[in-house]
Amino acid sequence: MQVIRPVGREAAAKKYDLLSAMMAHALAGDQNRQRLILRLMSLITTRYNWQRNELTMGQREMARLWCVDERTVKRDMARLRATGWVIVKRQGARGRVSVLGLDLERIMLDTRAEWDHIGPDFVERAGGPAPVGDTTVVPFRPRPAVDPGQGVWRQACRQLAAEDPVLFQTWLAALTEAGQDQGVLTLLAPTRFHASYVATHLLGRVLTALRRADASVRSVRVQGAADS
């Protein structure tokens, strides 16, 4: 899958494609999903800076736009951050509101099941079912899948494997959970190179999956043994 990036000569069409994917995903879900995504789309169409990937809007403004109270805004924005669709780029301080952004790759991954509802032309533009990630780099020696254990990593593995089986089998199936301390979960990779690649290219995706499995996970650390 190719991530839709709303920049360049075809920026306008790419923006519509992203919003279309979100719309199709919302319509395929229940009322709670529909309402949550509609509220996010309202922020995108009114306040989102596409070029800078920034959304700067206070909770009071959001509440007025959504016709709800600020408690509802806090709850729904927490849900959007938990899904990984909304990220905090800069935390608000001293009267300034937080600067938020969108994880476009995460949004496209989560909406992929509904692309067919839009049409084959959309599926082709979005890149179809091809694996996400840098597939030009592979481990020096293929590593067999290992038992992820009984913890939160096992739950995250199910989601990651369903999203992208090739990427999961290549880079994530050989990781094991080594424990969690004060919200920091440690994963062990078979080599330092393997750990470095996951930490550089896949850490955001891994953290999102872990947080969906257990909201208490704040960050993830990937460590590798010495290359053998």
C-alpha positions as CSV (number, residue, x, y, z in Angstrom):
1,M,0.0,0.0,0.0
2,Q,1.2,3.5,-0.8
3,V,0.4,6.2,1.7
4,I,-1.7,9.0,0.3
5,R,0.2,12.2,0.8
6,P,-1.8,15.4,0.1
7,V,1.0,17.4,-1.4
8,G,2.2,18.2,-4.9
9,R,0.3,18.7,-8.2
10,E,-2.5,16.2,-7.3
11,A,-2.9,17.4,-3.7
12,A,-6.6,18.2,-4.0
13,A,-7.4,14.8,-5.3
14,K,-5.4,13.1,-2.6
15,K,-7.2,15.1,0.1
16,Y,-10.5,13.9,-1.2
17,D,-9.2,10.3,-1.4
18,L,-8.2,10.4,2.3
19,L,-11.5,11.9,3.3
20,S,-13.3,9.3,1.2
21,A,-11.5,6.5,2.9
22,M,-12.5,7.9,6.3
23,M,-16.1,8.3,5.2
24,A,-16.4,4.7,3.9
25,H,-14.9,3.4,7.1
26,A,-17.3,5.4,9.2
27,L,-20.4,4.3,7.2
28,A,-19.4,0.7,7.6
29,G,-19.4,1.0,11.4
30,D,-21.8,1.7,14.2
31,Q,-23.2,5.1,15.3
32,N,-20.3,5.7,17.7
33,R,-17.7,5.2,15.0
34,Q,-19.7,7.4,12.6
35,R,-20.0,10.2,15.0
36,L,-16.3,10.1,16.1
37,I,-15.0,10.1,12.5
38,L,-17.5,12.8,11.5
39,R,-16.2,15.0,14.3
40,L,-12.6,14.4,13.2
41,M,-13.5,15.2,9.6
42,S,-15.0,18.5,10.7
43,L,-11.7,19.4,12.3
44,I,-9.8,18.5,9.2
45,T,-12.0,20.5,6.8
46,T,-12.1,23.6,9.0
47,R,-8.8,23.9,10.8
48,Y,-6.3,21.3,9.5
49,N,-3.1,22.5,7.8
50,W,-2.4,19.9,5.1
51,Q,1.1,21.1,4.2
52,R,2.4,21.2,7.7
53,N,0.3,18.3,9.1
54,E,-0.9,20.5,11.9
55,L,-4.2,21.0,13.7
56,T,-4.3,23.8,16.2
57,M,-7.6,24.2,17.9
58,G,-8.7,24.6,21.5
59,Q,-11.2,22.3,23.2
60,R,-13.6,25.2,23.6
61,E,-13.6,25.8,19.9
62,M,-14.0,22.1,19.2
63,A,-17.0,21.9,21.6
64,R,-18.7,24.8,19.8
65,L,-18.1,23.2,16.4
66,W,-19.3,19.8,17.5
67,C,-22.2,21.3,19.6
68,V,-21.1,19.3,22.7
69,D,-19.5,20.1,26.0
70,E,-15.8,20.2,26.6
71,R,-15.9,16.9,28.6
72,T,-17.1,15.2,25.4
73,V,-14.3,16.8,23.4
74,K,-11.7,15.5,25.9
75,R,-13.2,12.0,25.7
76,D,-13.3,11.8,21.9
77,M,-9.9,13.3,21.4
78,A,-8.5,10.7,23.8
79,R,-10.2,8.0,21.7
80,L,-8.7,9.4,18.5
81,R,-5.2,9.5,20.0
82,A,-5.7,5.9,21.3
83,T,-6.4,4.8,17.7
84,G,-3.3,6.4,16.5
85,W,-5.1,8.6,14.0
86,V,-4.3,11.8,15.9
87,I,-0.9,12.4,17.4
88,V,0.4,15.2,19.7
89,K,3.2,17.1,17.9
90,R,3.7,19.7,20.6
91,Q,2.0,19.7,24.0
92,G,0.2,22.9,24.9
93,A,1.6,25.0,27.7
94,R,1.1,28.5,29.3
95,G,-2.2,29.1,27.7
96,R,-1.3,27.7,24.3
97,V,-3.2,24.9,22.8
98,S,-1.5,21.6,21.7
99,V,-0.4,21.2,18.1
100,L,-1.9,18.0,16.8
101,G,-1.2,16.0,13.6
102,L,-2.6,13.1,11.7
103,D,-1.0,9.7,11.2
104,L,-2.0,9.3,7.5
105,E,-0.5,5.9,7.2
106,R,-2.4,4.7,10.3
107,I,-5.7,6.1,8.8
108,M,-5.2,4.4,5.5
109,L,-4.3,1.1,7.1
110,D,-7.4,1.1,9.3
111,T,-9.7,2.0,6.5
112,R,-8.3,-0.4,3.9
113,A,-11.1,-3.0,4.5
114,E,-13.6,-0.5,3.1
115,W,-11.8,0.7,0.1
116,D,-13.7,-1.7,-2.2
117,H,-16.9,0.2,-1.2
118,I,-15.5,3.3,-2.9
119,G,-14.5,1.4,-6.1
120,P,-11.6,-0.3,-7.9
121,D,-10.2,3.0,-9.1
122,F,-9.7,4.1,-5.5
123,V,-8.1,0.8,-4.6
124,E,-5.7,1.2,-7.5
125,R,-4.8,4.8,-6.6
126,A,-4.3,3.9,-2.9
127,G,-1.9,1.1,-3.8
128,G,-4.0,-2.0,-3.2
129,P,-2.9,-4.7,-0.8
130,A,0.9,-4.3,-1.2
131,P,2.9,-4.4,2.1
132,V,3.7,-1.2,3.8
133,G,7.3,-0.4,4.7
134,D,10.7,-0.5,3.2
135,T,10.7,-3.9,1.6
136,T,14.0,-3.3,-0.1
137,V,15.7,-4.1,3.2
138,V,15.5,-7.6,4.6
139,P,17.2,-9.3,7.5
140,F,20.6,-10.8,6.7
141,R,19.2,-14.3,7.7
142,P,15.5,-15.1,7.8
143,R,14.3,-15.5,11.4
144,P,11.6,-18.0,12.3
145,A,8.5,-16.8,14.2
146,V,8.7,-17.2,17.9
147,D,6.2,-17.6,20.6
148,P,5.4,-13.9,21.6
149,G,4.4,-15.0,25.1
150,Q,1.2,-14.4,27.1
151,G,1.3,-10.7,27.5
152,V,0.1,-7.6,25.7
153,W,2.6,-8.2,22.8
154,R,0.7,-11.4,21.9
155,Q,-2.5,-9.3,21.4
156,A,-0.7,-6.7,19.4
157,C,0.8,-9.4,17.2
158,R,-2.6,-10.5,16.1
159,Q,-3.4,-7.0,14.9
160,L,-0.1,-6.4,13.2
161,A,-0.2,-9.7,11.4
162,A,-3.7,-9.0,10.1
163,E,-2.7,-5.6,8.8
164,D,0.3,-6.6,6.9
165,P,1.3,-10.3,6.9
166,V,4.5,-9.9,4.9
167,L,5.8,-7.1,7.0
168,F,4.9,-8.9,10.2
169,Q,6.6,-12.1,9.2
170,T,9.7,-10.3,8.0
171,W,10.3,-8.0,11.0
172,L,7.9,-8.4,13.9
173,A,7.3,-12.2,14.3
174,A,10.7,-12.7,15.8
175,L,10.3,-10.2,18.6
176,T,9.5,-11.3,22.1
177,E,8.1,-9.4,25.1
178,A,10.7,-8.9,27.9
179,G,8.6,-7.0,30.4
180,Q,6.9,-3.7,31.2
181,D,8.0,-1.1,33.7
182,Q,6.1,2.1,34.4
183,G,4.4,2.1,31.0
184,V,7.5,1.2,29.0
185,L,7.3,-2.1,27.3
186,T,10.6,-3.8,26.2
187,L,10.8,-6.1,23.1
188,L,13.7,-8.3,22.3
189,A,15.0,-8.7,18.8
190,P,17.3,-11.5,17.6
191,T,20.1,-9.1,16.6
192,R,21.1,-5.5,17.1
193,F,20.5,-4.8,13.4
194,H,17.0,-6.2,13.6
195,A,16.2,-4.1,16.7
196,S,17.6,-1.0,15.0
197,Y,15.5,-1.4,11.9
198,V,12.3,-1.9,13.9
199,A,13.1,1.1,16.1
200,T,13.8,3.3,13.1
201,H,11.0,2.3,10.7
202,L,8.2,0.5,12.6
203,L,8.2,1.8,16.1
204,G,5.1,4.0,15.6
205,R,3.1,1.1,14.2
206,V,4.2,-1.2,17.0
207,L,3.3,1.3,19.7
208,T,-0.1,2.0,18.3
209,A,-0.9,-1.8,18.3
210,L,0.4,-2.1,21.8
211,R,-1.7,0.8,23.1
212,R,-4.8,-0.6,21.5
213,A,-4.2,-3.8,23.4
214,D,-3.3,-2.0,26.6
215,A,-3.8,1.7,27.0
216,S,-1.3,1.8,29.9
217,V,1.6,1.3,27.5
218,R,3.2,4.8,27.0
219,S,6.3,3.8,25.0
220,V,8.2,0.8,23.6
221,R,11.9,0.0,23.7
222,V,13.4,-2.5,21.2
223,Q,16.7,-4.2,22.3
224,G,18.7,-6.7,20.3
225,A,21.3,-9.4,21.2
226,A,24.7,-9.3,19.7
227,D,24.8,-10.5,16.1
228,S,25.9,-14.1,15.8
